[in-house]
């Protein structure tokens, strides 16, 4: 049984690594968070109703059209949040999903995260929250800011149960402010939507002198069968929701993020070690992975 599990894991990791035109180096992929969810993601790819490709046609998601219809209302609430300083990075270690993005300038204000809307969102941007809540396929949503000179490094998102939707609100409308998904650039435009598969390697950069604000949503991946959709829904409710992060003290913090501050101390130690001695850092890192593998084999 262990050999079967190990074989499934190995094949899944290989598929995730080889999928698409752009890849991490093998060592980077093996330690990437997408590797740990590789078997689940391959299950979702296998039973996905939509073919695996980096960019998708927004016309295939007609239930999202109200967002574009009302994009100027959404923009107005986003601009109000920006002026009030509410679109911001977290000042605590309570956002495991996006913590690494804050250091390169990215900021956000949550509307919902795999569950009910944030109370702060219902108070500060009621119209956008109402629109988001009226569309059942939206599992998570936020306003996301990429200021001039900011960037997001190459990465895969860990879970394949959703697609990523971006609606341009206040953008440079310029090719210098762009996202690259599996080697293909797209630059945001006011009032225009783009949908992509965030489990392909992607990165973003704003090289212009103008700000970029978008509506950012996770859209449930359509599945071929009800039982596959039921599994995706269960995983979203019970696992993804645990990564919920607050805008302020009145919002709920998911269980994973409640643990994150403690766990991140280990990560900070690792970063300090990497600065002092890269060889020792990688020796310790792979020793830990080897130890986990040994525990699996022993059990």
Secondary structure by P-SEA (a helix, b strand, c coil): caaaaaaaaaaaaaaaaacccccccaaaaaacccccaaaaaaaaaaaccccccccccccccccaaaaaaaaaaaaaaaaaaaaacccccccccccccccccccccccccccccccccccccccccaaaaaaaaacccccbbbbbbbcccccccccccccccbbbbbbbcccccccccccccccbbbbbcccbbbbbcccccbbbbbcccbbbbbbccccccccccaaaaaaaaaaaaccccccccccccccccccccccccccaaaaaaaaaaaaacaaaaaaaaaaaaaaaaaaaaac
